[in-house]
Amino acid sequence: MKTLNVIKIGGNVIDDESQLNDFIKSLAVLNEPFILVHGGGKLATDLATRLNIPQQLIEGRRVTDAETLKIATMVYAGYINKNIVAKLQKHTLNSIGLSGADGNLITATKRIDEKIDYGFVGDLSIENVNSNFLKLLLENGLTPVICAITHDNQGQLLNTNADTIASVLGSALATTFQVKLTYCFEKKGVLFNPEDNNSVIKNLNLETFQKLKEEGIINKGMVPKIKNAFDALANGVEDVGITSAENFTNFIKNKTYEGTRITSSF
């Protein structure tokens, strides 16, 4: 089977033009097909603040009311998505920007929680991915750039965690490709000490993750990211890692690297 990289980019890298440009350059020399998934929470939060629309995060997940959904759609499916596509085109990587609604790519169901009203937030599974559409794009030399907006097939857009989208996409395509899933952001990996960017956990198994989560060492938005990483590994994704955008090339080529590999055991 051919190798396919599913790459999720997020964090401050998206907001920093210089870091984003450098990351796009690293994708241009990858020489392997890839799908790029992106978030964009900080920019959406900044815009919401300027518009006086309150924002709420619960365990790293955004509560999305009707007004926040409009902002998320404008920012994720609009500016950030097309900005990334334009930068990829600069490096002759023919790309197409997509939300989950485009080509019926990703459907989702509105999250139902007895204790918390998350608003217009979508949850999804492998069955929600239009794998044939993605394969068609890849076979025709197009690189899909996918934002964190999905739909419910009833005309409703839904804000969906980009880490989850990357995990589910990788899992859905794992029967056709040898999938490598890499989460890239500004940190070097999962850290023992969030204040020390050099305290990288090189290999992380489920037992250690649960222990560090209980101790509060792994917390906030890193928790759902790692849960999604383990889900992908359990669903046939060959290699799963978390690293900095700056170190992406070394990490993906399995050279001497700085980053965290998600493993079933040490």
Backbone as a ProteinNet text record, in pm:
[ID]
protein_1_A
[PRIMARY]
MKTLNVIKIGGNVIDDESQLNDFIKSLAVLNEPFILVHGGGKLATDLATRLNIPQQLIEGRRVTDAETLKIATMVYAGYINKNIVAKLQKHTLNSIGLSGADGNLITATKRIDEKIDYGFVGDLSIENVNSNFLKLLLENGLTPVICAITHDNQGQLLNTNADTIASVLGSALATTFQVKLTYCFEKKGVLFNPEDNNSVIKNLNLETFQKLKEEGIINKGMVPKIKNAFDALANGVEDVGITSAENFTNFIKNKTYEGTRITSSF
[TERTIARY]
83.4	0	86.9	36.8	107.8	99.2	200.7	201.4	118.3	38.9	-37.5	-16.7	23.4	38.4	-87.9	-142.5	-250.7	-188.3	-187.8	-116.3	-214.4	-211.9	-295.8	-205.6	-235.6	-158.1	-248.1	-194	-274	-185.6	-244.9	-169.9	-127.1	-22.1	25.4	87	115.9	178.3	88.5	-40.9	-133.6	-136.4	-115.7	-122.7	7.7	116	247.7	284.7	284.5	306.9	440.2	544	676.9	680.3	624.6	620.8	537.7	426	339.6	409.9	478.3	551.6	658.4	730.7	835	774.4	660	593.5	547.7	490.7	446.9	565.6	680.2	800.8	839.2	825.5	859.1	763.6	638.4	543.9	579.6	635.8	669.6	779.6	863.8	972.8	942.7	819.7	782.4	789	746.4	748.7	663.6	559.8	460.5	323.6	219.9	86.3	43.4	-32	-77.3	-212.4	-277.9	-399	-365.6	-399.9	-372.3	-503.2	-508.7	-625	-580.9	-663.9	-623.3	-736.8	-695.1	-787.5	-773.4	-771.5	-758.8	-823.9	-821.7	-896.1	-859.7	-731	-689.4	-745.5	-738	-789.7	-940.5	-1011	-1155.5	-1187.7	-1110.4	-1131.1	-1105.9	-999.6	-967.9	-1080.1	-1132.3	-1240.7	-1366.4	-1396.5	-1512.9	-1499.4	-1378.6	-1354.9	-1380.8	-1332	-1353	-1500.7	-1576.7	-1720.1	-1804.3	-1734.9	-1802.9	-1893.2	-1845.5	-1918.6	-1843.4	-1901.5	-1831.4	-1794.5	-1676.7	-1629	-1608.4	-1634.8	-1619.3	-1554.5	-1450.8	-1384.6	-1401.8	-1436.7	-1450.2	-1359.7	-1255.3	-1157.1	-1102	-1068	-1005.7	-1101.3	-1230.7	-1328.6	-1416.8	-1437.6	-1510.2	-1661.1	-1728.7	-1874.7	-1914.9	-2002.6	-2031.7	-2179	-2209.6	-2346.3	-2360	-2477	-2504.4	-2408.2	-2378.4	-2288.7	-2144.9	-2104.2	-1968.8	-1952.4	-2057.6	-2051.9	-2026.4	-2090.4	-2068	-1921.1	-1866	-1726.1	-1633.5	-1658.8	-1574.7	-1577.8	-1694.7	-1706.6	-1631.6	-1648.5	-1578.2	-1427.5	-1379.7	-1235.2	-1176	-1237	-1179.4	-1195.7	-1321.7	-1349.5	-1315.1	-1301.6	-1270.6	-1124.5	-1088.4	-954.8	-842.5	-846.3	-733.9	-720.9	-831.8	-828.8	-770.6	-819.4	-773.8	-632.6	-593.7	-457	-358.2	-391.6	-304.5	-299.2	-414.3	-417.6	-330.9	-341.1	-261.4	-112.2	-71.6	70	117.9	32.9	69	82	-7.8	-0.5	129.3	177.3	304.4	417.6	408.9	512.9	472.3	383.7	336	274.2	213.9	135.3	-11.7	-65.9	-202.2	-299.7	-368.7	-447.3	-591.1	-677.6	-817.6	-865.5	-919.8	-968.1	-1110.6	-1136	-1265.9	-1313.4	-1444.4	-1509.2	-1573.8	-1631.6	-1698.6	-1821.4	-1878.9	-1997.8	-1964.1	-1843.1	-1803.8	-1785	-1855.6	-1848.1	-1902.9	-1982.9	-2034.3	-1919.9	-1809.1	-1685.2	-1696.4	-1751.8	-1761.8	-1896.1	-1976.3	-2098.4	-2071.9	-2153.7	-2138.5	-2275.6	-2280.9	-2405	-2383.1	-2482.6	-2474.1	-2454.6	-2355.7	-2322.4	-2435.9	-2472.5	-2574.1	-2505.9	-2513.1	-2453.4	-2554.5	-2579.4	-2680.5	-2641.7	-2512.9	-2467.4	-2428	-2377.3	-2323	-2386.6	-2431	-2480.5	-2363.7	-2305.6	-2192.6	-2235.2	-2365.4	-2413	-2395.5	-2354	-2342.1	-2204.5	-2182.7	-2058.7	-2089.4	-2008.5	-2033.7	-1939.8	-1993.5	-1914.1	-1921.6	-1816.2	-1814.6	-1740.9	-1759	-1691.9	-1639.1	-1572	-1511.7	-1616.5	-1736.9	-1842.8	-1888.6	-1853.3	-1896.1	-1807.1	-1700.1	-1603.2	-1631.9	-1635.7	-1652.8	-1515.2	-1470.5	-1336.8	-1318.3	-1421.5	-1410.2	-1380.8	-1441.6	-1416.4	-1270.3	-1219.9	-1080.6	-985	-1014.5	-929.7	-929.1	-1044.1	-1055.2	-967.4	-971	-888	-740	-700.9	-560.2	-512.3	-596.6	-560.7	-539.8	-603.5	-591.5	-490.6	-406.5	-296.3	-331.9	-448.2	-491.2	-464.4	-419.7	-396.4	-513.9	-593	-705.9	-656.6	-710.1	-684.3	-818.9	-833.7	-966.1	-975	-1078.8	-1099.5	-1191.1	-1214.8	-1285.7	-1436.5	-1493.3	-1638.5	-1696.9	-1795.7	-1863.9	-2012	-2093.9	-2238.4	-2314.6	-2446.6	-2526.3	-2616.7	-2600.2	-2684.4	-2827.5	-2854.1	-2987.1	-2978.6	-2870	-2853.9	-2787	-2737.6	-2676.7	-2525.2	-2450.8	-2306.9	-2276.4	-2163.1	-2122.9	-1973	-1935.9	-1795.3	-1744.1	-1636.4	-1587.9	-1438.5	-1397.9	-1258.2	-1166.7	-1068.7	-980.5	-892.8	-854.3	-776.9	-857.9	-987.1	-1075.2	-1089.8	-1106.7	-1119	-995.6	-877.4	-754	-747.8	-784	-782.2	-879.3	-1000.4	-1103.3	-1070.4	-1017.9	-976.9	-868.4	-768.2	-661.5	-713.2	-804.3	-861.4	-943.4	-1019.9	-1105.2	-1023.6	-903.9	-820.7	-715.7	-711.9	-607.9	-623.1	-739	-756.7	-702.2	-679.7	-632.5	-487.2	-444.5	-309.3	-238.8	-106	-28.8	-26.3	-110.4	-132.8	-38.9	24.1	99.2	23.6	-10.1	-82.7	11.4	24.4	113.3	41.1	41.3	-12.9	102.3	93.2	198.7	147.1	224.8	193	323.2	318.1	440	530.5	477.7	557.5	633.1	738.3	819.5	753.4	648.4	578	495.6	459.9	393.4	501.6	476.5	580.7	553.2	659.8	649.2	620.1	683.5	665.5	619.5	493.7	441.7	521.6	598.2	677.5	815.7	851.9	984.3	967.9	994.3	971.8	1070.1	1170.8	1266.5	1233.7	1127.2	1092	998.5	1039.8	954.4	944.8	824.5	800.7	817.4	923.8	956.6	856.8	813.8	718.3	608.7	484.5	372.1	274.6	258	156.1	33.1	-72.1	-200	-191.3	-118.7	-106.5	-38.5	69.7	141.8	56.4	-15.2	-104.1	-208	-271.7	-374.7	-315.4	-195.5	-128.6	-95.8	-39	-1.2	-124.8	-232.7	-358.3	-413	-411.6	-460	-376	-246.6	-156.9	-164.9	-239.5	-254.6	-140.2	-46	67.9	22.3	-61.1	-125.7	-267.2	-299.8	-429.9	-479.4	-595.6	-658	-666.3	-628.3	-645.1	-559.9	-454.3	-369.9	-441.9	-539.1	-609.6	-687.5	-777.9	-848.1	-755.5	-646.8	-551.1	-491.9	-448.6	-386	-488.8	-609.6	-714.7	-739.3	-742.4	-760.9	-643.8	-524.5	-406.1	-416.2	-457.7	-473	-585.9	-693.8	-803.6	-754	-672.7	-620.1	-532.6	-447.9	-359.4	-441.1	-550	-635.8	-714.7	-726.6	-807.2	-722.6	-599.6	-521.4	-422.3	-417.1	-316.3	-179.2	-85.8	42.1	133.2	137.3	230.8	161.5	169	103	203.2	212.1	306.7	259.1	322.4	294.7	428.8	444.8	573.1	552.9	661.8	654.7	651.1	588.4	587.9	730	815.2	954.1	1030.7	996.4	1070.7	996.4	893.8	808.1	885.8	973.3	1042.8	1125.8	1205	1285.8	1197.8	1088.9	999.9	936.4	884.4	811	905.2	1031	1128.6	1195.6	1154	1201.7	1352.6	1404.8	1545.2	1554.8	1673.5	1684.8	1583.8	1495	1382.2	1351.7	1282.5	1222.3	1072.2	1009	866	820.3	690.1	631	565.8	604.9	537.4	438	319.4	214	229.4	243.1	271.4	176.2	165.7	84.8	163.8	297.9	382.4	518.9	598.2	732.8	822.7
-120.2	0	125.3	229.3	356.2	425.9	506.1	585.4	711.8	745.2	869.7	937.7	1061.4	1139.7	1219.8	1205.1	1292.9	1384.2	1512.5	1609.1	1711.4	1729.7	1833.4	1946.5	2067.5	2182.8	2275.1	2321.7	2408.8	2491.3	2542.2	2621.3	2754.8	2809.4	2941.5	2944.1	2827	2821.6	2887.2	2864.7	2921.9	3074.6	3127	3271.8	3343.1	3267.4	3325.9	3304.4	3411.3	3401.2	3336	3369.7	3313.9	3163.4	3121.7	2978.9	2900.6	2958.6	2890.2	2875.5	2979.3	2971.4	2862.9	2855.7	2752.7	2613	2598.1	2467.8	2426.7	2519.7	2489.7	2447.3	2511.3	2472.4	2327.8	2286.4	2148.5	2049.2	2089.3	2002.2	1990.3	2097.5	2098.2	1998.8	1963.5	1868.2	1730.1	1708.4	1581	1466.7	1493.9	1393.9	1271.4	1289.7	1186.9	1253	1181.7	1241.9	1269.8	1376.2	1409.4	1479	1473.4	1550.4	1642.1	1768.7	1865	1907.3	1890	1931.3	2046.8	2149.2	2263.4	2312.6	2370.4	2441.1	2589.6	2665.1	2810.5	2882.7	2816.6	2867.2	3006.2	3041.6	3171.1	3286	3272	3377.6	3393.4	3280.7	3286.2	3351.6	3318	3377.3	3528	3568.9	3711.8	3789	3732	3798.6	3805.7	3697.5	3696.3	3802.1	3818.8	3919.9	4059.3	4087.5	4219.4	4246.1	4138.5	4152.7	4138	4127.6	4114.4	3991.8	3881.7	3754.8	3665.2	3636	3556	3417.7	3367.8	3236.2	3149.5	3019.5	2926.6	2797.5	2754.4	2627.3	2533.5	2408	2306.3	2190.4	2168.2	2062.3	2071.1	2193.3	2213.1	2215.8	2203.4	2201.2	2326.2	2387	2512.4	2490.7	2565.3	2571	2663.6	2617.1	2689.9	2727.5	2852.7	2901.4	2948.4	2999.5	3035.4	3140.7	3241.6	3348.3	3299.2	3214.9	3159.3	3069.1	2996.9	2912.2	2995.7	3112.6	3201.1	3243	3277.9	3320	3204.9	3087.6	2970.7	2937.5	2944.1	2913.5	3015.9	3143.7	3248.5	3233.3	3206.1	3199.7	3069.2	2955.2	2825.3	2794.8	2795.9	2759	2871	2992.6	3107.6	3142.9	3240.9	3299	3197.4	3120	3030	2923.4	2863.8	2757.5	2806.7	2919.7	2968.3	3025.5	3078.2	3126.6	3010.8	2897.7	2780.2	2725.4	2717.8	2668.2	2755	2885.8	2976.8	2955.5	2933.3	2910.2	2777.3	2675.7	2548.5	2563.6	2639.8	2661.8	2731.5	2820.5	2889.1	2789.3	2676	2572.8	2459.1	2490.5	2397.4	2269.9	2282.3	2173.2	2204.2	2140.6	2171.5	2124.3	2218.1	2189.9	2235.5	2177.8	2217.5	2230.5	2346.3	2372.4	2324.8	2255.5	2191.9	2205.7	2214.9	2188.9	2051.3	2005.1	1875.9	1874.2	1993.1	2001.1	1985.4	2023.1	2018.3	1874.4	1838.4	1700.6	1599.9	1649.4	1563.2	1487	1560	1498.4	1437.5	1515.2	1466.8	1508.8	1410.4	1439.4	1418.4	1479.6	1466.6	1475.5	1438.5	1451.7	1553.5	1632.6	1734.8	1667.8	1715.8	1655.2	1672.3	1561.8	1563.2	1525.9	1615.7	1592.5	1633.1	1543.9	1571.6	1687.7	1712.9	1814.1	1945.5	1937	2056	2072.9	2194.2	2225.2	2282.6	2199.7	2243.9	2327.6	2339.4	2415.7	2338.5	2410.5	2350.7	2286.1	2181.9	2105.6	1966.9	1918.8	1789	1680.4	1560.8	1441.6	1349.9	1273.2	1189.6	1059.2	967.1	837.9	807.1	694	657.1	653	607.4	593	727.8	837	969.9	1030	959.3	1011.8	957.8	1047.8	1009.3	972.8	853.3	809.3	806.7	769.1	760.9	897.3	1001.3	1137.1	1176.4	1145	1175.8	1099.8	971.5	891.5	949.9	995.2	1054.5	1178.7	1262	1382.8	1346.7	1252.1	1212.7	1147.5	1064.3	998.5	1098.3	1213.8	1316.1	1425.3	1393.5	1482	1604	1603.6	1716.8	1688.9	1790.6	1780.1	1841.6	1762.6	1818.2	1895.7	2015.2	2097.2	2114.9	2054.3	2037.8	2115.6	2196.9	2276.8	2203.4	2266.9	2202	2227.2	2245	2263.1	2142.8	2078.2	1964.6	2001	1901.2	1926.8	1800.7	1817.9	1705.2	1642.5	1680.5	1632.7	1682.5	1774	1833.8	1985.8	2032.2	2174.9	2252.7	2182.9	2250.8	2229.5	2340.4	2331.4	2304.2	2237.2	2204	2227.8	2286	2304.3	2173.1	2121.7	1990.1	1996	1932.7	1934.9	1886.9	1969.9	1937.1	1816.1	1797	1678.4	1551.6	1558.1	1443.8	1417.7	1522.6	1506.7	1436.4	1479	1417.1	1269.6	1237.8	1099.6	1013	1062.4	984.8	970.4	1076.4	1066.6	960.3	965	866.6	725.3	707.3	574.8	525.9	616.2	579.1	537	593	564.2	455.6	405	308.7	173.2	145.1	19.1	28	150.5	172.2	216.2	291.3	345.9	304.4	313.1	307.7	450.6	475.3	611.9	648.6	764.6	825.7	951	958.3	1073.1	1153.8	1282.3	1368.4	1495.3	1522.5	1647.7	1745.8	1861.2	1961.7	2089.8	2143.8	2273.3	2338.3	2437.3	2512.1	2441.6	2348.7	2276.8	2160.8	2112.1	2005.5	1868.3	1858.3	1732.1	1738.3	1622.4	1616	1634.4	1723.4	1762.7	1712.5	1670.7	1640.6	1768.5	1877.1	2008.2	2106.4	2150.2	2240.3	2369.3	2405.7	2527.9	2504.7	2379.2	2345.3	2273.4	2343.6	2287.9	2175.9	2156.3	2048.2	1921	1924.3	1807.1	1712.9	1675	1597.6	1451.7	1399.3	1256.2	1188	1112	1057	951	865.7	759.9	762.2	759.7	770	656.5	568.9	464.9	503.2	424.5	459.5	464.9	370.6	366.1	492.6	532.9	652.2	776.6	782.5	895.5	910.6	800.9	807.5	852.7	806.3	844.6	994.5	1043.7	1184.9	1275.6	1223.9	1299.8	1313.5	1204.6	1208.3	1301.6	1310.2	1397.3	1542.6	1568.8	1704.5	1752.2	1663.8	1700.4	1717.4	1627.1	1642.1	1691.7	1808.9	1867.6	1953.7	2012.5	2107.1	2048.7	2128.3	2086.2	1969.5	1939.6	1825.7	1693.3	1691.2	1566	1512.2	1591.7	1537	1506.7	1583	1556.1	1415.5	1381.9	1251.9	1139	1163.8	1062.6	1030	1132.7	1110	1034.2	1061.1	990.3	840.7	807.1	666	600.2	673.2	619.4	582	668.4	641.5	517.2	505.3	389.3	260.4	267	150.1	114.6	211	190	173.3	126.8	86.6	186.8	306.7	402.9	351.2	351.4	284.3	357.6	490	568.4	697	727	846.9	924.6	1053.6	1134.5	1276	1342.2	1481.9	1553.4	1657.8	1726.7	1872.4	1946	2085.8	2094.8	2199.6	2222.3	2238.7	2298.7	2322.9	2193	2090.1	1963.7	1855.9	1895.5	1799.3	1706.9	1762.5	1682	1571.6	1604.9	1502.7	1397.8	1441.9	1350.2	1250.2	1300.9	1215	1119	1160.1	1074.3	978.5	987.2	896.4	906.9	1028.4	1053.2	1088.4	1133.1	1180.8	1293.7	1279.6	1371.5	1419.7	1531	1578.6	1569.4	1492.6	1476	1357.2	1333	1223.5	1123.9	998.9	894.2	823.9	805.5	737.1	587.3	512	368.9	287.3	159.6	68.8	23.1	31.6	-3	60.5	70.7	126.1	23.5
0	0	0	-62.8	-65.2	70.3	98.1	220.1	199.9	298.9	299.5	433.9	430.3	552.2	578	696.6	742.4	846.9	818.8	901.1	954.4	1085.2	1145.1	1194.1	1148	1190.4	1272.9	1383.7	1469.7	1559.8	1666.2	1761.8	1704.2	1759.9	1720.1	1581.5	1524.7	1392.5	1287.9	1297	1200.6	1210.2	1329.4	1350.6	1317.3	1305.3	1280.3	1133.6	1056.5	912.1	879	953.5	927.8	955.1	1070.7	1102.3	1001.6	961.3	865.1	730.8	686.5	559.4	564.1	675.2	689.2	688.3	753.3	757	617.3	542.5	406.4	319.3	338.5	264.8	295.4	421.4	457.5	391.6	371.5	301.4	154.6	98.1	-44.6	-78.5	18.4	-8.2	51	94.1	155.1	54.6	-68.5	-176.4	-146.1	-68.6	-41.6	-39.2	-83.2	-78.7	65.2	83.2	217.3	214.3	328.3	356.1	472.7	459.8	565.6	632.1	763.8	843.8	931.7	943.9	1025.4	1114.8	1226.2	1313.7	1291	1399.9	1387.3	1502.5	1620.2	1735.7	1780.5	1777.7	1831.3	1748.2	1617.9	1531.1	1547.7	1560.5	1581.8	1715.7	1818.6	1951	1948.5	1879.7	1870.4	1800.5	1693.3	1620.9	1706.9	1777.8	1866.8	1975.8	2028.1	2131.2	2076.3	1956.2	1895.4	1868.8	1845.5	1819.2	1945.8	2060.5	2190.8	2199.3	2143.3	2151	2249.2	2366.2	2468.6	2417.1	2461.7	2421.3	2544.2	2527.7	2638.3	2588.5	2658	2629.5	2748	2721	2825	2788.6	2870.9	2846.1	2704.4	2663.5	2533.9	2416.6	2441.5	2332.4	2339.7	2224.4	2216.4	2222.2	2308.9	2308.3	2194.4	2105.8	1982.8	1974.5	2010.7	1991	1846	1810.4	1670.2	1618.1	1699.6	1655.3	1644.5	1736.9	1731.4	1610.4	1573.6	1454.6	1329.7	1322.7	1207.1	1200.5	1314.8	1318.8	1281.5	1339.7	1310.9	1161.8	1101.7	959.3	874.7	907.6	833.2	843.9	964.3	988.2	937.7	975.1	939.7	790.4	743.9	604.9	508.1	559.5	476	478	559.9	553.1	572.3	681.6	709.7	601.4	563	463.3	331.4	283.4	152.9	160.4	274.1	291.8	281.2	344.6	337.2	195.3	129.6	-8.4	-98.9	-83.1	-166.3	-144.4	-19.4	10.6	-48	-46.3	-107.5	-259.4	-320	-464.1	-502.6	-416.8	-441.1	-460.7	-391.6	-399.4	-494.3	-587.6	-691.5	-634.6	-515.4	-459.1	-487.4	-591.2	-632.4	-524.7	-463.7	-343.2	-361.2	-279.8	-280.4	-136.7	-103.4	31.3	49.3	159.8	180.2	323.8	338.1	466.7	456.1	564.8	560.1	472.2	446.6	362.1	214.2	174.5	34	-12.3	-119	-168	-69.4	27.6	134.6	200.8	223.9	270.4	409.3	504.5	642.8	701.3	736	809.8	959.1	1039.7	1184.5	1249.6	1376.4	1452.4	1563.4	1589.3	1693.8	1828.7	1900.9	2028.9	2130.1	2193.5	2298.7	2429.4	2525	2656	2761.7	2856.1	2958.2	3050.1	3067.6	3162	3096.1	2971	2904.9	2768.3	2738.2	2605.1	2524.3	2436.5	2356.3	2235.8	2213.3	2098.8	1969.3	1865.8	1732.1	1714.6	1792.6	1788.4	1735.6	1643	1581	1628.7	1643	1671	1549.6	1527.4	1408.6	1432.9	1338.3	1342.3	1203.1	1188.9	1060.6	949.9	982.7	882.9	827.7	893.5	849.9	741.8	704.7	608.4	468.5	371.8	231.4	174.6	203.8	165.3	14.2	-58	-204.2	-264.9	-210.2	-259	-234.9	-116.1	-85.6	-177.1	-199.9	-288.4	-429.4	-475.7	-609.4	-621.2	-518.9	-519.2	-522	-435.5	-427.3	-557.1	-616.5	-742	-854.7	-844.7	-947.6	-910.1	-813.4	-780.7	-699.5	-637	-555	-408.2	-338.1	-194.4	-119.6	-47.7	28.3	150.5	167.2	286	355.3	470.8	532.2	662.3	675.1	795.7	893.6	1007.1	1118.6	1117.1	998.8	985.4	912.5	973.6	912.3	892.4	859.3	846.3	884.1	906.4	956.5	851.3	724.2	614	622.3	716.8	729.1	713.1	653.7	628.9	739.9	841.6	955.9	957	960.3	978.7	1125	1149.9	1286.4	1303.3	1414.5	1449.6	1508.2	1453.3	1493.6	1523.3	1629.6	1670.8	1558.1	1521	1409	1438.8	1564.5	1600.9	1575.9	1607.5	1584.2	1435	1357.5	1212	1156.7	1197.8	1148.6	1185.7	1309.5	1356	1277.2	1257.7	1188.1	1039.8	978.3	838.3	821.2	908.4	901.6	918.6	1012.8	1037.8	919.4	858.2	745	623.6	609.8	493.1	518.9	641.5	679.7	610.8	554.7	482.3	339.6	292.2	155.2	149.5	252	255.7	385.2	383.3	505.9	560.4	658.1	704.4	819.1	803.8	912.2	955.2	1082	1135.5	1223.4	1191.2	1267.7	1307.9	1438.2	1490.9	1507.2	1441.4	1446.9	1510.5	1601.8	1661.2	1705	1795.2	1827.9	1928	2006.3	2105.2	2039.4	2106.9	2050.9	2061	2141.8	2159.3	2285.9	2339.7	2470.2	2576	2671.2	2765.7	2907.1	2976	3118.5	3196.6	3155.4	3217.9	3111	3116.1	3012.3	2998	3102.6	3097.6	3037	3015.7	2962.4	2829.1	2720.3	2587.3	2552.6	2636.4	2612.3	2690.5	2770.7	2852.7	2775.9	2657.1	2566.5	2609.7	2609	2630.9	2495.6	2478.5	2346.4	2300.5	2394.4	2363.7	2469.7	2426.5	2519.9	2494.6	2595.3	2583.1	2665	2654	2714.5	2866.9	2925.1	3070.8	3124	3057.9	3101.4	3081.3	2970	2944.3	3054.9	3091.9	3196.3	3328.7	3359.2	3483.7	3483.2	3373.8	3365.6	3360.9	3304.7	3302.8	3445	3521.3	3659.7	3745.8	3715.6	3791.3	3746.2	3639.9	3589.9	3503.8	3473.2	3389	3243.8	3198	3067.7	3093.4	3038.7	3069.1	2953.5	2975.3	2881.6	2740.2	2639.3	2500.6	2458.7	2535.3	2501	2524.7	2615.3	2647.3	2527.3	2466.3	2349.3	2232.8	2218.1	2110.2	2125.7	2247.9	2270.1	2262.2	2310.9	2297.9	2151.2	2067.8	1924.3	1864.5	1913.6	1865.5	1896	2018.1	2054.2	1975.3	1948.8	1868.6	1729.2	1670	1536.5	1536	1636.8	1646.8	1659	1733.7	1753.3	1627.2	1536	1415.3	1289.7	1306.5	1190.5	1136.7	1195.3	1150.9	1193.3	1099.5	1121.1	1218.7	1209	1288	1331.8	1460.6	1513.7	1597.9	1572.1	1647.3	1669.5	1764.7	1797.9	1803	1723.4	1716.6	1678.9	1673.3	1631.9	1480.3	1431	1286.6	1235.3	1315.3	1278.1	1256.2	1333.2	1327.4	1248.4	1176	1107.6	1013.6	931.9	831	894.4	995.6	1062.6	1128.7	1187.4	1258.7	1161.9	1051.6	958.8	885.8	867.7	801.5	900.1	1027	1131.8	1152.9	1132.7	1162.5	1311.2	1354.5	1491.6	1508.2	1601.1	1605.2	1746.3	1750.7	1874.1	1856.5	1940.6	1929.8	2012.1	2010.8	2086.5	1992.3	2003	1926.6	2019.6	1968.8	2043.2	2018.1	2124.8	2112.5	2197.6	2165.3	2246.7	2368.2	2357.5	2469.7	2449.8	2557.6	2543.6	2476.8
[MASK]
++++++++++++++++++++++++++++++++++++++++++++++++++++++++++++++++++++++++++++++++++++++++++++++++++++++++++++++++++++++++++++++++++++++++++++++++++++++++++++++++++++++++++++++++++++++++++++++++++++++++++++++++++++++++++++++++++++++++++++++++++++++++++++++++++++++++++

